[in-house]
């Protein structure tokens, strides 16, 4: 089934400036105040609200920009994708509830899936009719996927799966799991890996939620006990799992959430606005050391903007993402972690007597700081990124990589 999104033809005819204005004006007119983290009306949206909002964004042409029209996308380029992301970053809206589907499962299905799989899965990812989780990390194989142990063995024309995944974001709300398994032995390392699209309703799947440091239950352990899936659930060839996983991670690290530097800038402005809203807090900004730290954060944000924009131009010219994804992942995670530390230091001065806006900003950055602790871990730790950069970009000798 081909889904024809709203505005597809007119979006394709828009010049970049027109598309930017469309994105900016639509967000300004449609994003509810309670979904703006820098508004005193803010409240955490329920899952149903997030799904409804993201489906509306898609219909307005602000999601699925580069996906082919025949699979529900808008048929645009990475240039429009970046334009939309800049405008999305300019407002402090919630993170996507369907990010795993749109950013990971969708691209990998387009890359290695059959035509039937593309038609069945892709349009429903964009409309958020199906939610996805990513079954990659394991207790003894986090950033080193070559150590994963979850096994898939042939069974009656299909596959029997046994194993355990951990830190699986969104598992409790997902309809499908993008599951990476091993068909050989752990000694095979990168060989003998196979990826599946597994319905989470399949018998034998057990989800155990995990509460994170910020009090949220956003990820889980997932156990697979004699889970039987048909061969039609397989994504790609039996030995294609490693290449597919690396492709996913490269996409995740380089092209997903391009709005980050613009969102960081928006957060910084919100932080300063919140402090300036209260005379007792505003004086903090007169301190030279504080101003120096703010300047450092601004410099890091500007550098990250340049990296993102340069990467888009290179990709439009036909370059491959490759190891450059590790540069992006390393830089944005370290940048935001430093910014969150600065913000926490400043909002620590907010009291119950402070302005309502200052208290809203305090709550936002307290949570942001806790969440930022994980940013140098998920999607590959800082140490893993440095190792990739040393080996694949700088091509340093082994004795210099320590």
N, C-alpha and C positions, 0 to 999 in steps of 0.2 A: 504494500500500500504506500503510495506517495502522498506525503503531507504537504500541502501548499500553505506556507506561513503567510500571515498578514504582511503586506508591504513588500513582498519579495521583488516584484517587478519594479516598483518605484525606487526601492533601495538600490537596485543594481544600476539604475539610471542616475543616481545622485553623485555629484562631485564630492570629494572629501570634505569640503567646507560645509556642504549641505547636510551630509551625513552626520558630521559633528554637531551641527545645530539641532538636527532631529534628535540625536541621543541626549543632548543636554536639556532640551526643552521637554522631552518626554519624561525624563527622570525628575525634573523639577516639578512637573505637573502631577506625577503619579506616585512617587515614593511617599508612603504615609509618614507623618511626623514621628509616630511611635517606633518606626523602624530606622530612625536616624540616631546613631549612638551619641551624637553631640547635641541632642535635643532633650530638654527637661521632660518632654512627653514620652521619652523612650521607655520601652518595655520589651523583654525578650519575646520575639514572635513564636507562636506555636508552629509545629512542623507543617500543619495544614496551611497556615498563613504564608510560610516561606515557599511552599510548593506552588501555591496560587500566584504569589508575586513573581516567582521565576518563570512560570508559564506565561505570564503577561509580558515579561521582559523578552521572552523568546518571540512571542507573537508581534512584538514591536520592533523586532530586528536587532535585539541586543544580546542574543545568544545564538550559537550555531552559525555564526557569521561565515566561516570558511567551509562549512560542510556542504556537500553537493545538494542541489535542489531535489534530486531524485530520492534522497534519504531524509528529507525534511529540512535541510539547511537553507541558507540564504544565498549560497553561491558567490560570496564575496571573497576578498583577498585578506592576507595578513595585515595589510595597511588599514582596512576598515576594522579589523579585529583590534588593532592597537588604538585606533580612534575611539572606539566604543569603550575600551578598557580605561583610557585616560578619563573619560567622562564618568565611568563607574567609580574610578578611584577618587573623583572629586567630591563624592558624597560618602558619608560613613554608614553605609548600609550593611546588613548582616552578610556573612560569608555564605556562599551557595550551599544549599542543602543537597543539591544533586551534582556536586563537583566531581565525584568519582566517576559517575556515568559520563558526564560531558567532557571531562579532562583526561580520563584514562581509558575507561572501557570503550567509549565511542571511537577514539582514534585507533585503538588496537583492532577493533572489529573492522574498521575501514581498511586497515593495513593487511590483515591476514584472514578475515572472515569470508565465508562464502556469500554469494549474492542473496541467498535465502536468509542468512543470518543478518546481513545488512538491512534488508527490507523489514525483518521482524523486530530488530532491536533498536536501530538508530533513531527512527522517528519518535519512538516512545521514550527514549532518553531525553530528547529535547523538550517534549511536552511534560516531562516528569511523571508520566504514567508508570514508569518503572524506575526504581531507585537501585543503585548498585553499591557494593562494597568491594574492597580490594584485598584478596587473600594472598599476600606475598610473605610478609614477615612471620617468622616462627621464633619460639623461645631460644633456640640456639642458632638462628639464622636471621638476624635483623637486617643490617645493611649489607651483609655478605650472603646474597641469595644463593650463591653456589653451595652453601651448606644446608639448604632446605631438605627436609626428610619426608614431607607429605607425599605419599606414593599413589600412583594410579596404575592399575594392572588391568589387562584385557579381561572382559567378563561378558559372555553371551552376546558378542557383537557390540558391546559398549565397554564401560570402564567401572571398576570398583576403586573407590578412593578412601584412604585411611590416613589420618594425620591431624595436626593441630596448627592453627594460625593464631597470632596474637597482635595486639594493637590494630585490630581491624576496625577502621573508622566507619561508623554508620551501619554496623552489622545488624543491629537490632531493628532497623527500619528498612533494610534492603530487601528487594525482591530477587536480586541476582548477585552472585559473587564472581568477580573476575579472579579465578583461582589458578595459581601456578603450582604444578605438581612435578614429581620426579618419576620417570618410568624406568630409569636405571638405578645405579647405586650412587651413594654420596661421593664415592671416589671418582665418579665420572665428572664431577664438578659441573661444567657448563653444558655437558652433553646430556641427552636423554631427559629433557624437560618438556612438559606439555601444559598448555593453558586451556582452561575451560570457562564456559559461561554456565554456572550452576545455579538453578533455582534454589533459593534459600528455604523453600518449603519441602525440599527433597528429604525423605526419611533418612535418619542417621545424622543430620546436622544439628548440633547443639550450640547455642549462643550464650555465653556467660559475660554479662556486661562488666566493665571496669570503670570505677570512678576515678577521675583525674584530680590533680591538685587544685584545680579551680572549682571543684565540686560538681562538675558536669559528668554525665555518663554518655560520652560520645563515641567510645570505642569498646571493643570486647575481645575476649578469646572465642575462637570458633573451633569446635571439634567435629571431625569427619570420621564417623564410625561405620564402616562398610556402606558408604554412600554409593549407590548405583546410578550412573548417568548414561544416556545413550551416546553413541558416537557423534550424533548431531550436535552435542554440546561442546565438542572439541573445537578450539579456535586455532587453526593452523595445523601444520604437520606435526607428527609425534616428536620430532627432534627440533622443533622451531621455537620452543618455549623460551629459551634463554635469549635469543635474538629479539623475540617479541617483547620480553620483559625489559630488556635494555632500551628498546625503542620507546616503550612506555615511560621509563624513568627519564630518558633524555627529553621527551616532550614535557613531562611533569616539571623538570628542573628549568627548562628554558622558555617555553611558550605559554604555559598556563599562568593565569592570574598576572598578566602583564600589568595590571593596574597597581601592583604593589607600591612602586615608588611614588606614584601620585596619591595613593591612599596614605602612605606614610607622611607625605607633605600635608595632606588634609588633616591628619591626626595631630601633626605638630601645630598647625594653625588653631585647631580646636583646643589644644593644651594651653597655648598662649592666650587665647580668647577667654578661656575659663579662669585663668589666673588673673587676667586684667579686669575681670568682672567683679573682683573683690579687692578693695584698697590694701588690705593687710597682706594679700598674696601678691599683688602687683609688684611690691618692692623687691620680691625675690629676683625679678628680672633685671634689677639694677646691679646685681652682683656680677663682677667681671668673670669669675670662674664659671658661673651659670651661662653667661652669654657666650663664653668660649665653647662650652659643651654644645650649646644650641647651634653655634656656627659649624662645629664639626659634624653634627647630624645633618644639617642642611647640605654641607659639602658631599657627604656620603649619599644623600638622596639624589642630588644632581648627578653624581657619577653613575648611580644605578639607572637613572633615566636615560643617560647617554648610552649605557650598555644595552638596555632594552631596545631603544630606537635603532642603534647600530645593528643589533642582531636581526631585527625585522628586515632592514634593508638588505642584509647579507642573504637572508632566507629568500627574499623576493628575487634576488639575483641568482638563485639556484644553489646556494651553499647548503651543506648539511649541518644539522645541529651538533651531533657528535658530542665530544667531550666539553664543548663550550657550555653545555647545560650545567656542568659542575661549577663553572665560574659564576654563573647567575645564581645558582642555589647557594653557594658559599657566601656570596656578597650580600644578597638580600637578607639572609637569615642572621648573619653577623651584624648587619646594619640595623635591623629592626630590634635585635636583642639589646644593642647599645642604646638605642632610642628609648626602649621600654624602661631600661634602668634609669635613664635621666628623668623620664616622666614620673616614675615611682618616687624618686627622690623629691620631686617638686610637689606632687599631689599629697605627699606625706604631711605637708603643712596645712592641708584642708581640715577644718574643724566643723562641728555641728552648727557653728555660728556663721560659717562661710556662705556665700551666695549659692542659690540652687544650681546654677550652671557649674560652679566650681565643684560641688558635690557630685554632680553627674559625671564630670570629667574624672574626678577621683575614682569613682566606681569603675568607669571604663578602663582606665589605665592600670588599676589594680588587677583586674581580670586579664588585661592584655599582657601585663608583665608575667603573670603566671603561665599564660599560654605560650609566650615567647620563649620560655625555657625549653620547650620541645622543638622549636624551629630549627635548631642546629642538630637535631636528631632525625626527625622524620624526613622521608624522601632521600635518605642517605646522610649520614653524619658528616660534620665538618671534616673529621679525620679521613673519611672515605673520599670526600670531594678533593681534599688536598692530595691524596694519593693518586686519584685519577688525573688531576692537573699535572702532577709531577711526571707521571708515566706517559700520558697520551698527548699532552700539550707541550710541556717543557722537554719531555724525553730525557729526563735526568738519569744518570747511571744509578743503579740500585743503592750504591753506598752513599749517595748524596740525598736520597729520599728519606732518610731517617731523621 
